[in-house]
Each structure stands twice: as structure tokens, then as C-alpha cells.
């Protein structure tokens, strides 16, 4: 039996070699290199076993089928893999380049592509490129764009990475590592700028001066570019800026009017007291000395009362009206140490100026505001206009935001995001205080 099997194997081997030779000749005729033989040879041992009990005809058929499967594709069948940045364009203009409706400088301007903003390349037409960026579609001269591989080199310079929390609550740590100090906790769905990225950890910016590390296992990372702005969008932005400035000016004017009315009322009360004292003095000359003393005391009391009213900054306006006013300035810049609602403010400067516009006087920095502005309320019972405070890892207050309702706050966050709206628990709340009813 062993001898019979060996004979069969020998015959199969001979048939295989004959068939293999024929296969190589066919491949050569089709323009395939004889190097294809090297790819087939390692399979011989397996082939001997598989065909040991198969007749010569079956062996030839099997080998022919195998050879066809291993044929190299022709050059026109090979598909080149395009770079993901092949159709990316990034503006390299000094400031911005106009996007035009047609590929010539006489056509209508439909938008602007500022330096560093990205676009999709749709087509080329001579020196012009048809692009789509954001909501704008049109033409740009190619000289103002880095395209393809040149654009790819600018990605790290102009693109931002953001982390969206992908778990119910995520610890933010002082340093990368599950054994490191917890700075705060952040909720699912909230998005933060990534300032640094490591193998398994990402450093996110929460507020100015407040950052930490989160595990990349629990975040989704998005690469975001800035895009073109249409003329319509630009006009809307300008209108919003004018609206914010107008709101600020109108509130300042109203505040000045309220203060003048309060001053006149205080002056009227003081004059009334003086008249009353003078009348009492004329009716009783014998008690002029006592009357004079009383009048002096009354004047002193009146001045003291007026002064306390002014310094306490008792204002007007409901918490809801104050919160609504604050939202006029969303999108305006963050400036450390600033108090301007339009040109830039930090977190405490923002709420300080908003409340000042309603006649309320509160401390300037967040720590003092947390200690003495208004009165404390439960975070679970906040109302629009209330201030919510946050602490650093050491337990010290280092940020404040204004509650606007629906679980959201408005706050001057950081230089990258400016004044923005976030969820009230975008970091762990510490306490809340109410200034206006």
C-alpha cells in the first residue's frame, strides 16, 4: 500500500511539474514576469498533499485554477490610493482672499477665505480653482492656496483638535495616569480643545488656566478647520456686534438715568428734612439749640443713608433680564483682566460688568464674588442670573459663570473660545450665589 501511494505521488509530481511549466509559458505570453513562479513554489508541498489521491487530469485543472488566481493585475487595473488631503486647500493669503462667483476678478464676491481657513478643491480651471468652504462655493486664484501635499504640511498649524466626552462622566487628571490627582469631572457630550496629545492621553483646555488630562479611550477626537465666511454671514456677524454695542450703550444710558433719578430723590428727601427742621425751629425759638442739634443729626443721617445706598449698589432688573442681556455678548473675546463686554473680559470681569450695567456692585474677582456677592443658594436650585463658581484641584475658586436656564451657563472661558455658552456642569460646580431676585 505504501509503495502504491508513493507511485501515485510520483506520478502526481511529474504531472504537476509539466502543468506548472505550461502555466509559466501562458503567463509569459500574457506579459507576466517569470517571477510569478516564486509565488507559486511555496505552495508545492501543500499541493502534493492535496493531489496525492487525484488523477493527472484533475491535478492539471487544480493547478491551472490556482495559477489564474495568482496572476498579477494589469497596470490599468491597479487603482491608486489618494491621499486624504489630495483635495484639501488652505488659504495662504496675507489676510484673506475674495471668493468670486466666476473665475475672473470682475465677477461678484460671494465670500472671503481668511488665512489658514480650509476648503475642498472641486475643480481647476487655468489659474483658478473652484472651491467649497463652509457654506460658500466659488472661485479663487490658485496662487492664494496651498493644495494637496502642500496643504497637508499646514494641517498641524491651522487645524484644531477637539475632544468630545464619550462616557457619562469622565475624570480630568492633573497628569496622565489613572493614579494621578483628579482636577475635575466633565460630562458626556461636552467638547473641549486639545492642547496636547499623547499615546493614550489628551490634555484638554477647560477654562483659562484650567486644564487636565483625559484618557483617549473615553473621548472622540475631531479635527476642525476654520472655513470661509459668506458675505451674508459676515453682514450677520457685523450686525450682531453692533447689536451688542447698542445693548451695552442703552443699558449704560438707562443706568445713568436710574442713578440720576435716585440722586434727585435723595436730594428731594434731604431738602424735605431741612424744610421740616427749619419750620420746627421757627415755631419754637426756645428750643433752637436742640432743634439745630436735631437738624444736624438729621442731615448727617440723611447723608449716611444716601451714601450707603450708593456704595451697596442696589440695582434693578430680574435675574432673567440680566441673563438675557449677558447673552448678547456671546462670541466676544476673552481678555485676562478685562471688563469690556465687547472688547474683552475675563470670567469675573464679565459678570462684574453685566451686573454693573444693572446698578449692582459686586466684587471684581471670582474668589471674592464667591465669598460675598449676594447670598448663597443650592446649585440644584439655581435660577437665571445666578452665579455658579468652580474650583481648581487645590479647592480654591478660580472661575465663575452665569446661569441662563435650561442647564446652561454663559461665561468668558478662555482665549480660544471667548465668551460662550456651556452646560452648567461642564466642570464640577462648587457653589452658587444669587444677586438679583
LINKA-V462465 format. One record per run of one state. SS is the DSSP state (H for helix, E for strand, - for the rest). FROM is the first residue (numbers start at 1). LEN is the number of residues. If there is no record, write none. Layout:
# LINKA-V462465
ss:SS from:FROM len:LEN
ss:SS from:FROM len:LEN
This chain:
# LINKA-V462465
ss:- from:1 len:1
ss:H from:2 len:28
ss:- from:30 len:6
ss:H from:36 len:6
ss:- from:42 len:2
ss:H from:44 len:8
ss:- from:52 len:4
ss:H from:56 len:14
ss:- from:70 len:5
ss:H from:75 len:3
ss:- from:78 len:10
ss:E from:88 len:4
ss:- from:92 len:4
ss:E from:96 len:5
ss:- from:101 len:8
ss:E from:109 len:6
ss:- from:115 len:3
ss:E from:118 len:8
ss:- from:126 len:2
ss:E from:128 len:6
ss:- from:134 len:2
ss:E from:136 len:6
ss:H from:142 len:3
ss:E from:145 len:3
ss:- from:148 len:1
ss:H from:149 len:4
ss:- from:153 len:2
ss:H from:155 len:4
ss:- from:159 len:1
ss:E from:160 len:6
ss:- from:166 len:3
ss:E from:169 len:5
ss:- from:174 len:8
ss:E from:182 len:6
ss:- from:188 len:3
ss:E from:191 len:7
ss:- from:198 len:3
ss:E from:201 len:7
ss:- from:208 len:2
ss:E from:210 len:6
ss:H from:216 len:3
ss:E from:219 len:6
ss:- from:225 len:4
ss:E from:229 len:2
ss:H from:231 len:53
ss:- from:284 len:1
ss:H from:285 len:28
ss:- from:313 len:6
ss:H from:319 len:11
ss:- from:330 len:4
ss:E from:334 len:1
ss:- from:335 len:4
ss:E from:339 len:2
ss:- from:341 len:3
ss:E from:344 len:2
ss:- from:346 len:1
ss:H from:347 len:10
ss:- from:357 len:9
ss:H from:366 len:7
ss:- from:373 len:2
ss:E from:375 len:3
ss:- from:378 len:1
ss:H from:379 len:3
ss:- from:382 len:5
ss:E from:387 len:5
ss:- from:392 len:5
ss:E from:397 len:9
ss:- from:406 len:2
ss:E from:408 len:7
ss:- from:415 len:3
ss:E from:418 len:6
ss:- from:424 len:5
ss:E from:429 len:6
ss:- from:435 len:3
